[in-house]
Amino acid sequence: MKEDIVIDEKEQNIKKKSFWKKLLLFFLFLCVLFYLYIRFIEPSMLVVHEYAIIDNHLPSSFHGMKIVHFSDILYGTTMNEKNLEKVVQNINNLNPDIVLFTGDSFNSNLILNDINKQNLKNILSKIKATYRKYAIIGDNDYIDKNAFMDIWESVDFIVLNNTYDVFYYKGPDPLVFIGTNSLLEKENDISLANRLEEEIKDAYKIWLNHEPSIIDELYKTSISPNLIFAGHHLSGLINMPIIGYLLKQEGIKSYTGTYFQNESTQMYVSSGLGTYKYNIRFLNPPSINLYRLYQY
């Protein structure tokens, strides 16, 4: 009888050990699947976010205009030639009137060579817009600012290098696109807005800056653009339920969402395309933004 009890206890211990081993293996299997997903699957996805921008100050001639905004390619990480081709195809499928790029073409660890530059030119040259294409410089683009200028200007983007551009369409009232350089690199010149030509000082202003904290800098001045488009934060790469955004970029403060308003200024922030430091994304796939402008 005692032998039977001992044998039974041994069998139970063996079953318990077997259960815990299976549970551990299952947990390890889930961890591997999770890593494969955040490293290879989600970073290769692409979603399009659509927003309606309603503003009574918008000139009536621009009612219904479509703007596509993309940011933070960070070429050399998860954003390779194949994934970038997908981005370009999706931009063109939206038939944008205006295309905006808000900085960070390159990963900071990328060794820029003639092959990389030509690959970017070949792909980016396929982006189509009915009227204008604009680009600004992000902090990572300073690894080779000359290469940035060469690439984007060669594919017919207007690089707003602390400058502005005036766009008229079917009416006497223009849109003024203002582009300033990276705040982190201390290359930003917001005073240029005070140097706008007299006849367009009161025009509808769209401001492009890489870092969303530009809204704080403008608040310290008398400058109030109607719209701001920014990038940089990548929504922290990891967006955990309840906990929120993790792996936040430098210099973003609380700006990890997609929309902010400061008195009369609306700001939209792209969560970007590529990755930095860690080549992962979770609940935050690469994205491009489509805005439709309405005057009501």
Backbone as CSV, one residue per row, in Angstrom:
resi,resn,N_x,N_y,N_z,CA_x,CA_y,CA_z,C_x,C_y,C_z
1,MET,0.838,-1.210,0.000,0.000,0.000,0.000,0.868,1.253,0.000
2,LYS,1.899,1.221,0.839,2.798,2.372,0.893,3.523,2.557,-0.424
3,GLU,3.856,1.459,-1.057,4.542,1.532,-2.357,3.646,2.192,-3.393
4,ASP,2.356,1.850,-3.369,1.395,2.456,-4.303,1.308,3.967,-4.099
5,ILE,1.333,4.380,-2.829,1.249,5.815,-2.527,2.488,6.540,-3.035
6,VAL,3.645,5.919,-2.811,4.899,6.517,-3.271,4.921,6.632,-4.775
7,ILE,4.491,5.588,-5.448,4.444,5.593,-6.924,3.485,6.669,-7.416
8,ASP,2.343,6.787,-6.748,1.349,7.796,-7.139,1.899,9.212,-6.969
9,GLU,2.608,9.439,-5.862,3.199,10.757,-5.636,4.252,11.079,-6.699
10,LYS,5.031,10.074,-7.076,6.040,10.278,-8.121,5.387,10.637,-9.445
11,GLU,4.309,9.920,-9.751,3.597,10.205,-11.003,3.034,11.619,-11.007
12,GLN,2.507,12.053,-9.848,1.968,13.411,-9.748,3.065,14.458,-9.909
13,ASN,4.220,14.203,-9.319,5.347,15.130,-9.458,5.814,15.218,-10.901
14,ILE,5.847,14.052,-11.561,6.246,14.023,-12.974,5.261,14.811,-13.823
15,LYS,3.971,14.642,-13.534,2.939,15.372,-14.280,3.048,16.882,-14.046
16,LYS,3.325,17.245,-12.777,3.474,18.665,-12.466,4.657,19.269,-13.214
17,LYS,5.786,18.559,-13.193,6.969,19.044,-13.893,6.703,19.148,-15.392
18,SER,6.009,18.152,-15.902,5.685,18.160,-17.334,4.781,19.341,-17.673
19,PHE,3.824,19.622,-16.782,2.911,20.757,-17.007,3.674,22.077,-17.051
20,TRP,4.569,22.267,-16.066,5.313,23.525,-15.999,6.277,23.663,-17.170
21,LYS,6.843,22.550,-17.610,7.710,22.595,-18.783,6.929,23.008,-20.025
22,LYS,5.746,22.419,-20.171,4.897,22.762,-21.326,4.463,24.224,-21.261
23,LEU,4.127,24.668,-20.042,3.712,26.053,-19.881,4.858,27.004,-20.215
24,LEU,6.067,26.666,-19.762,7.241,27.483,-20.050,7.531,27.516,-21.542
25,LEU,7.454,26.366,-22.192,7.685,26.302,-23.637,6.648,27.118,-24.399
26,PHE,5.384,27.031,-23.918,4.317,27.805,-24.563,4.564,29.299,-24.404
27,PHE,5.015,29.699,-23.196,5.315,31.104,-22.943,6.480,31.576,-23.827
28,LEU,7.515,30.756,-23.934,8.650,31.094,-24.797,8.218,31.190,-26.250
29,PHE,7.324,30.302,-26.654,6.796,30.328,-28.022,6.053,31.633,-28.286
30,LEU,5.234,32.058,-27.308,4.515,33.328,-27.447,5.480,34.503,-27.520
31,CYS,6.548,34.451,-26.723,7.548,35.526,-26.732,8.222,35.627,-28.095
32,VAL,8.537,34.473,-28.669,9.161,34.466,-30.001,8.207,35.032,-31.034
33,LEU,6.931,34.598,-30.968,5.930,35.125,-31.901,5.771,36.632,-31.745
34,PHE,5.741,37.097,-30.488,5.591,38.530,-30.227,6.769,39.305,-30.798
35,TYR,7.976,38.803,-30.572,9.155,39.492,-31.108,9.126,39.542,-32.632
36,LEU,8.776,38.410,-33.255,8.720,38.374,-34.721,7.700,39.379,-35.238
37,TYR,6.590,39.509,-34.497,5.549,40.450,-34.925,6.037,41.892,-34.830
38,ILE,6.589,42.288,-33.657,6.978,43.695,-33.480,8.236,44.047,-34.269
39,ARG,9.034,43.036,-34.624,10.271,43.313,-35.352,10.094,43.265,-36.861
40,PHE,9.296,42.317,-37.354,9.243,42.119,-38.801,7.873,42.395,-39.430
41,ILE,6.810,42.135,-38.699,5.481,42.237,-39.308,4.925,43.650,-39.212
42,GLU,4.739,44.164,-37.988,4.137,45.492,-37.867,4.974,46.603,-38.494
43,PRO,6.317,46.581,-38.362,7.095,47.643,-39.011,6.982,47.651,-40.538
44,SER,6.485,46.550,-41.113,6.311,46.492,-42.566,4.880,46.793,-42.997
45,MET,4.012,47.029,-42.028,2.632,47.406,-42.346,2.575,48.873,-42.774
46,LEU,1.422,49.306,-43.221,1.209,50.720,-43.529,-0.270,51.021,-43.413
47,VAL,-0.600,52.065,-42.656,-1.989,52.489,-42.534,-2.102,53.947,-42.969
48,VAL,-3.286,54.319,-43.383,-3.576,55.699,-43.769,-4.592,56.268,-42.784
49,HIS,-4.216,57.342,-42.104,-5.134,58.040,-41.205,-5.746,59.221,-41.956
50,GLU,-7.047,59.366,-41.867,-7.736,60.456,-42.557,-8.319,61.440,-41.541
51,TYR,-8.144,62.729,-41.837,-8.627,63.793,-40.960,-9.330,64.864,-41.792
52,ALA,-10.425,65.370,-41.270,-11.092,66.531,-41.861,-10.661,67.759,-41.066
53,ILE,-10.070,68.729,-41.758,-9.663,69.979,-41.101,-10.657,71.060,-41.499
54,ILE,-11.431,71.506,-40.533,-12.477,72.502,-40.787,-12.040,73.827,-40.181
55,ASP,-11.948,74.844,-41.022,-11.437,76.131,-40.562,-12.113,77.244,-41.361
56,ASN,-12.839,78.100,-40.669,-13.533,79.207,-41.333,-12.573,80.200,-41.966
57,HIS,-11.325,80.212,-41.508,-10.348,81.153,-42.050,-9.736,80.674,-43.364
58,LEU,-9.977,79.438,-43.716,-9.420,78.898,-44.956,-10.015,79.629,-46.155
59,PRO,-9.190,80.112,-47.098,-9.738,80.730,-48.312,-10.660,79.758,-49.033
60,SER,-11.785,80.251,-49.505,-12.793,79.380,-50.122,-12.263,78.632,-51.333
61,SER,-11.247,79.181,-51.999,-10.702,78.527,-53.194,-9.994,77.208,-52.865
62,PHE,-9.658,77.003,-51.566,-8.966,75.782,-51.164,-9.895,74.771,-50.501
63,HIS,-11.198,75.069,-50.493,-12.177,74.152,-49.917,-12.116,72.805,-50.649
64,GLY,-11.929,71.735,-49.884,-11.879,70.388,-50.469,-10.489,69.917,-50.857
65,MET,-9.489,70.745,-50.656,-8.120,70.365,-51.035,-7.631,69.192,-50.199
66,LYS,-6.867,68.299,-50.851,-6.320,67.127,-50.172,-4.814,67.290,-49.962
67,ILE,-4.401,67.109,-48.714,-2.979,67.162,-48.361,-2.569,65.811,-47.787
68,VAL,-1.487,65.254,-48.300,-0.921,64.026,-47.738,0.368,64.379,-47.007
69,HIS,0.491,63.876,-45.807,1.613,64.199,-44.919,2.305,62.898,-44.513
70,PHE,3.613,62.823,-44.739,4.379,61.689,-44.235,5.664,62.202,-43.603
71,SER,6.253,61.387,-42.741,7.383,61.868,-41.951,8.263,60.705,-41.496
72,ASP,9.500,61.023,-41.129,10.392,60.077,-40.466,10.545,58.758,-41.235
73,ILE,11.054,58.872,-42.446,11.373,57.660,-43.207,12.450,56.870,-42.472
74,LEU,13.457,57.587,-41.982,14.569,56.963,-41.267,15.126,55.788,-42.068
75,TYR,15.376,56.069,-43.330,15.880,55.055,-44.261,17.143,54.410,-43.694
76,GLY,17.173,53.080,-43.766,18.306,52.347,-43.220,17.923,51.525,-42.006
77,THR,16.653,51.637,-41.575,16.163,50.787,-40.486,15.130,49.841,-41.094
78,THR,13.919,49.829,-40.541,12.870,48.971,-41.089,12.319,49.523,-42.398
79,MET,12.575,50.779,-42.678,12.097,51.387,-43.914,13.158,51.178,-44.999
80,ASN,13.021,50.062,-45.712,13.926,49.733,-46.804,13.279,50.090,-48.134
81,GLU,13.906,49.690,-49.241,13.382,50.050,-50.565,11.969,49.504,-50.784
82,LYS,11.748,48.258,-50.392,10.440,47.631,-50.605,9.348,48.364,-49.845
83,ASN,9.597,48.643,-48.561,8.586,49.325,-47.758,8.368,50.763,-48.216
84,LEU,9.431,51.418,-48.654,9.283,52.792,-49.130,8.510,52.839,-50.445
85,GLU,8.709,51.845,-51.288,7.917,51.751,-52.530,6.435,51.648,-52.196
86,LYS,6.109,50.896,-51.149,4.718,50.748,-50.727,4.152,52.090,-50.267
87,VAL,4.973,52.857,-49.561,4.541,54.179,-49.100,4.211,55.078,-50.293
88,VAL,5.104,55.115,-51.251,4.913,55.962,-52.430,3.648,55.559,-53.189
89,GLN,3.437,54.272,-53.339,2.248,53.792,-54.042,0.975,54.233,-53.324
90,ASN,0.979,54.141,-51.999,-0.204,54.551,-51.236,-0.434,56.054,-51.303
91,ILE,0.648,56.831,-51.290,0.498,58.285,-51.446,-0.154,58.597,-52.783
92,ASN,0.324,57.993,-53.830,-0.208,58.263,-55.168,-1.652,57.794,-55.314
93,ASN,-2.003,56.721,-54.636,-3.386,56.225,-54.695,-4.375,57.221,-54.089
94,LEU,-3.889,58.109,-53.236,-4.750,59.104,-52.594,-4.958,60.347,-53.462
95,ASN,-4.222,60.436,-54.573,-4.327,61.579,-55.503,-4.246,62.927,-54.780
96,PRO,-3.174,63.171,-54.065,-3.083,64.414,-53.275,-2.887,65.655,-54.134
97,ASP,-3.403,66.778,-53.645,-3.110,68.066,-54.264,-1.754,68.580,-53.792
98,ILE,-1.486,68.384,-52.502,-0.228,68.814,-51.879,0.358,67.638,-51.109
99,VAL,1.675,67.467,-51.183,2.360,66.451,-50.376,3.366,67.141,-49.464
100,LEU,3.375,66.732,-48.189,4.279,67.312,-47.196,5.151,66.221,-46.583
101,PHE,6.450,66.489,-46.484,7.360,65.603,-45.757,8.002,66.410,-44.640
102,THR,7.853,65.925,-43.387,8.321,66.726,-42.257,9.584,66.162,-41.600
103,GLY,10.523,65.709,-42.412,11.876,65.483,-41.933,12.239,64.091,-41.463
104,ASP,13.547,63.889,-41.301,14.208,62.631,-40.950,14.120,61.614,-42.089
105,SER,14.911,61.880,-43.107,15.011,60.949,-44.231,15.869,59.752,-43.874
106,PHE,16.906,59.973,-43.051,17.925,58.960,-42.813,17.949,58.513,-41.355
107,ASN,18.329,57.263,-41.160,18.669,56.809,-39.822,20.031,57.373,-39.444
108,SER,20.196,57.733,-38.195,21.438,58.391,-37.777,22.666,57.496,-37.937
109,ASN,22.463,56.174,-37.984,23.591,55.257,-38.137,23.863,54.878,-39.590
110,LEU,23.065,55.417,-40.501,23.219,55.074,-41.912,24.499,55.675,-42.476
111,ILE,25.262,54.851,-43.183,26.415,55.347,-43.924,25.929,55.708,-45.325
112,LEU,25.765,56.998,-45.549,25.234,57.448,-46.831,26.272,57.269,-47.925
113,ASN,25.904,56.559,-48.966,26.785,56.419,-50.118,25.986,56.682,-51.381
114,ASP,26.621,56.651,-52.500,25.957,56.977,-53.768,24.808,56.014,-54.067
115,ILE,24.956,54.751,-53.662,23.893,53.768,-53.921,22.650,54.111,-53.112
116,ASN,22.834,54.414,-51.810,21.696,54.795,-50.963,20.991,56.033,-51.501
117,LYS,21.783,57.018,-51.871,21.211,58.268,-52.374,20.404,58.021,-53.651
118,GLN,20.961,57.220,-54.542,20.265,56.967,-55.804,19.004,56.151,-55.589
119,ASN,19.049,55.198,-54.655,17.845,54.423,-54.333,16.728,55.334,-53.846
120,LEU,17.069,56.265,-52.956,16.068,57.201,-52.450,15.528,58.085,-53.566
121,LYS,16.409,58.575,-54.405,15.965,59.421,-55.523,15.024,58.657,-56.450
122,ASN,15.375,57.433,-56.766,14.560,56.638,-57.689,13.159,56.417,-57.156
123,ILE,13.065,56.157,-55.862,11.752,55.871,-55.269,10.952,57.146,-55.027
124,LEU,11.589,58.144,-54.422,10.878,59.378,-54.078,10.450,60.170,-55.312
125,SER,11.143,59.986,-56.407,10.787,60.699,-57.644,9.429,60.267,-58.180
126,LYS,8.913,59.145,-57.691,7.622,58.635,-58.167,6.438,59.254,-57.442
127,ILE,6.706,60.024,-56.381,5.611,60.663,-55.648,4.969,61.735,-56.520
128,LYS,3.643,61.685,-56.616,2.911,62.614,-57.473,1.992,63.507,-56.629
129,ALA,1.952,64.774,-56.982,1.020,65.726,-56.368,0.485,66.623,-57.476
130,THR,-0.769,66.998,-57.359,-1.370,67.827,-58.409,-0.699,69.189,-58.488
131,TYR,-0.318,69.750,-57.322,0.210,71.122,-57.328,1.613,71.264,-56.739
132,ARG,1.798,70.928,-55.481,3.087,71.193,-54.847,3.528,70.025,-53.972
133,LYS,4.847,69.918,-53.783,5.439,68.959,-52.848,6.477,69.724,-52.012
134,TYR,6.358,69.616,-50.688,7.253,70.347,-49.788,7.978,69.371,-48.854
135,ALA,9.206,69.741,-48.491,9.974,68.959,-47.521,10.699,69.899,-46.574
136,ILE,10.893,69.455,-45.347,11.704,70.208,-44.387,12.753,69.270,-43.781
137,ILE,13.700,69.855,-43.069,14.852,69.120,-42.557,14.617,68.699,-41.111
138,GLY,14.817,67.401,-40.828,14.719,66.889,-39.469,16.084,66.798,-38.813
139,ASP,16.108,66.478,-37.524,17.386,66.436,-36.819,18.334,65.380,-37.377
140,ASN,17.805,64.206,-37.784,18.673,63.161,-38.331,19.216,63.505,-39.707
141,ASP,18.574,64.423,-40.399,19.032,64.797,-41.742,20.341,65.571,-41.706
142,TYR,20.726,65.994,-40.506,21.986,66.731,-40.394,23.214,65.827,-40.432
143,ILE,22.992,64.502,-40.557,24.156,63.648,-40.794,24.769,63.969,-42.147
144,ASP,23.933,64.516,-43.040,24.439,65.001,-44.332,23.386,65.920,-44.941
145,LYS,23.399,67.175,-44.517,22.393,68.136,-44.982,22.474,68.344,-46.485
146,ASN,23.682,68.347,-47.039,23.836,68.538,-48.484,23.185,67.406,-49.254
147,ALA,23.339,66.175,-48.738,22.706,65.027,-49.390,21.189,65.149,-49.317
148,PHE,20.688,65.601,-48.164,19.239,65.818,-48.016,18.732,66.791,-49.075
149,MET,19.393,67.932,-49.190,18.976,68.945,-50.161,19.027,68.396,-51.579
150,ASP,20.084,67.679,-51.886,20.253,67.130,-53.235,19.153,66.128,-53.563
151,ILE,18.861,65.233,-52.631,17.857,64.195,-52.878,16.481,64.800,-53.093
152,TRP,16.039,65.648,-52.164,14.662,66.137,-52.224,14.455,67.162,-53.339
153,GLU,15.432,67.983,-53.588,15.288,68.942,-54.690,15.324,68.232,-56.037
154,SER,16.074,67.145,-56.131,16.156,66.423,-57.403,14.864,65.681,-57.736
155,VAL,14.001,65.451,-56.730,12.724,64.762,-56.978,11.565,65.752,-56.931
156,ASP,11.887,67.030,-57.163,10.885,68.091,-57.357,10.111,68.474,-56.100
157,PHE,10.724,68.282,-54.934,10.152,68.829,-53.710,10.744,70.217,-53.480
158,ILE,9.923,71.122,-52.994,10.413,72.428,-52.567,10.887,72.277,-51.133
159,VAL,12.179,72.441,-50.907,12.716,72.324,-49.552,12.601,73.682,-48.864
160,LEU,11.804,73.717,-47.816,11.605,74.951,-47.057,12.660,74.988,-45.955
161,ASN,13.802,75.557,-46.286,14.985,75.590,-45.432,15.003,76.933,-44.691
162,ASN,14.121,77.026,-43.641,13.870,78.316,-42.981,13.409,79.356,-44.002
163,THR,12.479,78.917,-44.829,11.925,79.788,-45.870,10.413,79.553,-45.964
164,TYR,9.775,80.276,-46.878,8.349,80.070,-47.096,8.040,80.114,-48.589
165,ASP,6.868,79.598,-48.931,6.432,79.575,-50.320,4.961,79.981,-50.360
166,VAL,4.607,80.783,-51.338,3.237,81.292,-51.477,2.539,80.542,-52.608
167,PHE,1.360,80.004,-52.304,0.641,79.182,-53.271,-0.751,79.763,-53.510
168,TYR,-1.008,80.161,-54.746,-2.325,80.657,-55.157,-3.054,79.580,-55.944
169,TYR,-4.390,79.540,-55.756,-5.181,78.553,-56.484,-6.611,79.063,-56.651
170,LYS,-7.000,79.350,-57.857,-8.384,79.732,-58.191,-8.918,80.902,-57.366
171,GLY,-8.071,81.798,-56.962,-8.554,82.938,-56.200,-7.419,83.852,-55.788
172,PRO,-7.769,85.025,-55.234,-6.751,86.016,-54.877,-6.066,85.755,-53.538
173,ASP,-6.623,84.826,-52.739,-6.078,84.582,-51.400,-5.206,83.329,-51.409
174,PRO,-3.958,83.451,-50.973,-3.036,82.312,-51.045,-2.972,81.497,-49.758
175,LEU,-2.341,80.342,-49.875,-1.819,79.635,-48.714,-0.328,79.935,-48.657
176,VAL,0.178,80.169,-47.454,1.613,80.375,-47.276,2.172,79.172,-46.508
177,PHE,3.063,78.433,-47.133,3.708,77.294,-46.491,5.051,77.757,-45.926
178,ILE,5.192,77.655,-44.614,6.413,78.078,-43.930,7.116,76.827,-43.407
179,GLY,8.399,76.703,-43.683,9.149,75.553,-43.202,10.373,75.961,-42.423
180,THR,10.485,75.458,-41.187,11.644,75.777,-40.358,12.415,74.509,-40.023
181,ASN,13.705,74.693,-39.773,14.593,73.559,-39.535,14.507,73.059,-38.096
182,SER,15.264,72.019,-37.816,15.173,71.292,-36.550,15.456,72.166,-35.324
183,LEU,14.562,72.057,-34.346,14.785,72.720,-33.058,15.922,72.050,-32.289
184,LEU,15.995,70.729,-32.364,17.037,70.010,-31.634,18.425,70.376,-32.113
185,GLU,18.535,70.674,-33.400,19.832,71.056,-33.959,20.090,72.560,-33.846
186,LYS,19.126,73.265,-33.226,19.239,74.722,-33.042,19.442,75.450,-34.374
187,GLU,18.761,74.931,-35.407,18.845,75.531,-36.743,17.539,76.213,-37.121
188,ASN,16.652,76.341,-36.142,15.306,76.834,-36.408,15.255,78.360,-36.369
189,ASP,14.612,78.967,-37.367,14.488,80.423,-37.431,13.018,80.793,-37.587
190,ILE,12.334,80.954,-36.463,10.911,81.268,-36.544,10.672,82.731,-36.866
191,SER,11.708,83.553,-36.784,11.525,84.975,-37.053,11.207,85.249,-38.512
192,LEU,11.414,84.249,-39.374,11.157,84.493,-40.795,9.691,84.837,-41.045
193,ALA,8.801,84.364,-40.153,7.385,84.681,-40.331,7.130,86.173,-40.209
194,ASN,7.980,86.856,-39.452,7.842,88.308,-39.322,8.372,89.046,-40.546
195,ARG,9.046,88.309,-41.412,9.611,88.931,-42.606,8.787,88.615,-43.851
196,LEU,7.592,88.091,-43.660,6.725,87.833,-44.805,6.397,89.143,-45.512
197,GLU,6.233,89.047,-46.804,5.875,90.245,-47.571,4.555,90.811,-47.053
198,GLU,4.451,92.118,-47.067,3.294,92.795,-46.469,1.969,92.262,-46.991
199,GLU,1.899,91.998,-48.299,0.615,91.606,-48.884,0.157,90.216,-48.456
200,ILE,1.045,89.419,-47.831,0.625,88.083,-47.417,0.766,87.856,-45.910
201,LYS,1.022,88.920,-45.169,1.175,88.761,-43.714,-0.068,88.165,-43.074
202,ASP,-1.229,88.510,-43.593,-2.479,88.025,-43.017,-3.033,86.812,-43.753
203,ALA,-2.225,86.200,-44.604,-2.669,85.035,-45.368,-2.788,83.811,-44.462
204,TYR,-3.457,82.800,-44.963,-3.606,81.538,-44.246,-2.248,80.842,-44.220
205,LYS,-1.732,80.553,-43.016,-0.370,80.048,-42.867,-0.360,78.586,-42.422
206,ILE,0.418,77.780,-43.145,0.643,76.378,-42.790,2.122,76.213,-42.474
207,TRP,2.406,75.818,-41.229,3.788,75.774,-40.750,4.259,74.322,-40.670
208,LEU,5.428,74.056,-41.225,6.030,72.729,-41.170,7.269,72.781,-40.287
209,ASN,7.329,71.890,-39.309,8.524,71.780,-38.477,8.642,70.337,-38.025
210,HIS,9.852,69.847,-37.915,10.034,68.442,-37.575,9.530,68.117,-36.177
211,GLU,9.927,68.903,-35.190,9.542,68.616,-33.809,8.229,69.315,-33.450
212,PRO,7.286,68.578,-32.852,6.005,69.203,-32.475,6.120,70.279,-31.408
213,SER,7.227,70.310,-30.688,7.405,71.353,-29.660,7.524,72.743,-30.272
214,ILE,7.517,72.849,-31.601,7.490,74.157,-32.263,6.288,74.970,-31.790
215,ILE,5.206,74.306,-31.415,4.003,75.030,-30.998,4.279,75.836,-29.728
216,ASP,5.157,75.323,-28.861,5.532,76.070,-27.655,6.376,77.290,-28.002
217,GLU,7.281,77.109,-28.961,8.139,78.219,-29.370,7.320,79.338,-29.999
218,LEU,6.353,78.974,-30.822,5.525,79.987,-31.481,4.621,80.694,-30.478
219,TYR,4.213,79.974,-29.434,3.348,80.574,-28.425,4.050,81.722,-27.694
220,LYS,5.382,81.673,-27.655,6.156,82.726,-26.991,6.239,83.993,-27.846
221,THR,5.795,83.907,-29.087,5.874,85.038,-30.007,4.472,85.513,-30.356
222,SER,4.409,86.453,-31.270,3.103,86.932,-31.755,2.672,86.189,-33.008
223,ILE,3.416,85.143,-33.370,3.141,84.402,-34.603,2.116,83.309,-34.326
224,SER,1.043,83.284,-35.106,-0.004,82.280,-34.926,-0.383,81.676,-36.274
225,PRO,0.326,80.632,-36.709,-0.085,79.980,-37.954,-1.432,79.297,-37.765
226,ASN,-2.128,79.083,-38.854,-3.418,78.408,-38.777,-3.249,76.911,-38.546
227,LEU,-2.258,76.340,-39.230,-1.998,74.902,-39.118,-0.515,74.656,-38.904
228,ILE,-0.206,73.610,-38.135,1.164,73.119,-38.004,1.151,71.635,-38.332
229,PHE,2.137,71.198,-39.121,2.332,69.775,-39.370,3.734,69.403,-38.891
230,ALA,3.833,68.328,-38.117,5.113,67.926,-37.529,5.229,66.410,-37.527
231,GLY,6.373,65.934,-37.031,6.619,64.494,-36.940,7.457,64.212,-35.714
232,HIS,8.532,63.489,-35.904,9.588,63.262,-34.907,9.263,62.234,-33.834
233,HIS,8.078,62.281,-33.217,7.898,61.470,-32.013,7.680,59.982,-32.293
234,LEU,7.234,59.619,-33.506,6.974,58.224,-33.875,5.999,57.537,-32.915
235,SER,5.262,58.320,-32.173,4.332,57.808,-31.154,5.022,56.841,-30.196
236,GLY,6.328,57.054,-29.999,7.055,56.238,-29.047,7.371,54.823,-29.512
237,LEU,6.999,54.468,-30.754,7.187,53.124,-31.315,6.293,52.083,-30.657
238,ILE,6.281,52.043,-29.326,5.473,51.069,-28.593,4.313,51.793,-27.932
239,ASN,3.105,51.347,-28.217,1.907,51.957,-27.636,1.185,50.895,-26.820
240,MET,1.473,50.856,-25.529,0.904,49.821,-24.660,-0.441,50.275,-24.100
241,PRO,-1.428,49.393,-24.122,-2.714,49.730,-23.506,-2.527,50.128,-22.045
242,ILE,-3.259,51.141,-21.623,-3.236,51.690,-20.255,-1.934,52.441,-19.982
243,ILE,-0.780,51.787,-20.225,0.514,52.411,-19.939,0.768,53.587,-20.859
244,GLY,0.449,53.413,-22.152,0.638,54.490,-23.123,1.897,54.318,-23.948
245,TYR,2.468,55.447,-24.395,3.594,55.436,-25.324,4.918,55.195,-24.597
246,LEU,5.709,54.299,-25.154,7.029,54.009,-24.625,8.094,54.387,-25.651
247,LEU,9.360,54.335,-25.252,10.487,54.630,-26.150,10.324,55.989,-26.819
248,LYS,10.030,56.996,-26.030,9.764,58.313,-26.580,11.034,58.963,-27.117
249,GLN,10.889,59.706,-28.194,11.999,60.436,-28.787,12.410,61.616,-27.913
250,GLU,13.617,62.082,-28.135,14.133,63.245,-27.410,13.371,64.510,-27.796
251,GLY,13.081,65.335,-26.808,12.562,66.671,-27.067,11.109,66.752,-27.484
252,ILE,10.291,65.742,-27.104,8.896,65.807,-27.531,7.949,66.209,-26.403
253,LYS,8.458,66.197,-25.170,7.638,66.533,-24.010,6.374,65.680,-24.009
254,SER,5.228,66.324,-23.971,3.974,65.572,-23.896,3.358,65.331,-25.269
255,TYR,4.058,65.730,-26.312,3.447,65.635,-27.644,3.661,64.264,-28.264
256,THR,2.869,63.289,-27.811,2.947,61.951,-28.383,1.642,61.552,-29.066
257,GLY,0.688,62.449,-29.094,-0.562,62.166,-29.774,-0.512,62.631,-31.222
258,THR,-1.678,62.759,-31.828,-1.746,63.146,-33.238,-2.341,64.530,-33.456
259,TYR,-3.036,65.083,-32.446,-3.698,66.380,-32.647,-3.584,67.225,-31.390
260,PHE,-3.262,68.505,-31.596,-3.167,69.465,-30.492,-3.703,70.803,-30.988
261,GLN,-4.179,71.610,-30.072,-4.646,72.941,-30.433,-4.157,73.944,-29.407
262,ASN,-3.676,75.059,-29.915,-3.178,76.135,-29.070,-3.832,77.421,-29.558
263,GLU,-4.884,77.825,-28.853,-5.671,78.992,-29.254,-6.133,78.832,-30.710
264,SER,-5.631,79.650,-31.620,-6.130,79.612,-33.001,-5.343,78.672,-33.899
265,THR,-4.373,77.948,-33.345,-3.516,77.076,-34.145,-3.850,75.608,-33.912
266,GLN,-4.067,74.875,-34.998,-4.241,73.434,-34.922,-2.929,72.757,-35.337
267,MET,-2.550,71.698,-34.621,-1.331,70.980,-34.974,-1.622,69.485,-35.134
268,TYR,-1.157,68.935,-36.257,-1.277,67.513,-36.543,0.122,66.908,-36.612
269,VAL,0.297,65.769,-35.930,1.616,65.156,-35.828,1.582,63.744,-36.397
270,SER,2.511,63.462,-37.293,2.617,62.134,-37.895,3.351,61.182,-36.954
271,SER,2.896,59.931,-36.910,3.602,58.917,-36.120,4.709,58.240,-36.924
272,GLY,4.898,58.691,-38.165,6.085,58.316,-38.924,6.046,56.951,-39.588
273,LEU,7.168,56.647,-40.248,7.277,55.434,-41.046,8.344,54.462,-40.535
274,GLY,9.508,54.982,-40.212,10.611,54.122,-39.827,10.702,53.910,-38.328
275,THR,11.885,53.498,-37.888,12.135,53.262,-36.475,13.491,53.868,-36.100
276,TYR,13.775,53.940,-34.815,15.066,54.441,-34.352,15.490,53.644,-33.121
277,LYS,16.773,53.498,-32.934,17.355,52.749,-31.811,16.922,51.288,-31.807
278,TYR,15.604,51.056,-31.686,15.082,49.700,-31.690,14.181,49.530,-32.914
279,ASN,14.452,48.539,-33.724,13.692,48.346,-34.966,12.410,47.572,-34.700
280,ILE,11.544,48.169,-33.899,10.298,47.515,-33.512,9.159,48.530,-33.505
281,ARG,7.949,48.017,-33.671,6.729,48.798,-33.494,5.655,47.875,-32.945
282,PHE,4.809,48.433,-32.046,3.703,47.653,-31.502,2.492,48.539,-31.299
283,LEU,1.365,48.120,-31.866,0.117,48.890,-31.855,0.354,50.307,-32.378
284,ASN,1.276,50.425,-33.295,1.665,51.726,-33.850,2.335,51.499,-35.206
285,PRO,1.577,50.984,-36.186,2.191,50.684,-37.485,2.607,51.951,-38.224
286,PRO,3.543,51.856,-39.143,3.907,53.008,-39.973,2.662,53.593,-40.629
287,SER,2.658,54.928,-40.786,1.435,55.557,-41.287,1.730,56.793,-42.115
288,ILE,0.774,57.121,-42.969,0.732,58.410,-43.652,-0.621,59.033,-43.342
289,ASN,-0.675,60.349,-43.382,-1.898,61.071,-43.032,-2.484,61.773,-44.252
290,LEU,-3.793,61.655,-44.395,-4.532,62.369,-45.438,-5.433,63.392,-44.770
291,TYR,-5.269,64.664,-45.156,-6.095,65.749,-44.619,-6.949,66.324,-45.745
292,ARG,-8.213,66.559,-45.444,-9.102,67.260,-46.370,-9.461,68.592,-45.738
293,LEU,-9.175,69.675,-46.454,-9.413,71.017,-45.918,-10.808,71.496,-46.294
294,TYR,-11.526,71.994,-45.297,-12.890,72.480,-45.535,-13.082,73.855,-44.903
295,GLN,-13.809,74.699,-45.605,-14.199,75.990,-45.044,-15.692,75.946,-44.774
296,TYR,-16.067,76.072,-43.489,-17.491,76.084,-43.124,-17.747,77.209,-42.158
